[in-house]
Amino acid sequence: MIIHIDSLRSLLDRPDESNSIFVKLTEKNPEAALDIRKQFLAAYANDDLKAQTIEESAEATLKGLRSGISMINLIGYFGMGSSAFAIVTIQMMLVNSKTREIGVMRAIGAKRKDILMVFILQGMIIGAIGAGAGTGIGLAYTFST
């Protein structure tokens, strides 16, 4: 059905409210929507009309969502990088503060590999506790709002 917008407004008793027409196709064929759009624009070539498929009209919204997701990812990467830097800094402080313990371990026969494994295990434990606490706090905040 093709109807003038002013006639549609008077039929719906909405003067100056209706500014668009949505056409629902019974077919689930994307090419049919493109054909209808071409026919509609060809029939009203002299009028200032804009005809879009649902995919085209949703593209602006999708662009906004994509940029928001990119920003969230950027913040997440920054958080992970700063967390890794913090863990490295803590590990360096632990190694510097435990030079006596390292010397005692070496004196009783510990190999460099054994000492390295102690510090790697300690770093993994600190990281796991931090990740668990961060996840718990994040989930609690998410579900509380």
Secondary structure, DSSP 8 states (H G I E B T S, - for coil): ----HHHHHHHTT-TTT--------SS--HHHHHHHHHHHHHHTTTS------HHHHHHHHHHHHHHHHHHHHHHHHHHHHHHHHHHHHHHHHHHHHTHHHHHHHHHTT--HHHHHHHHHHHHHHHHHHHHHHHHHHHHHHHHH-
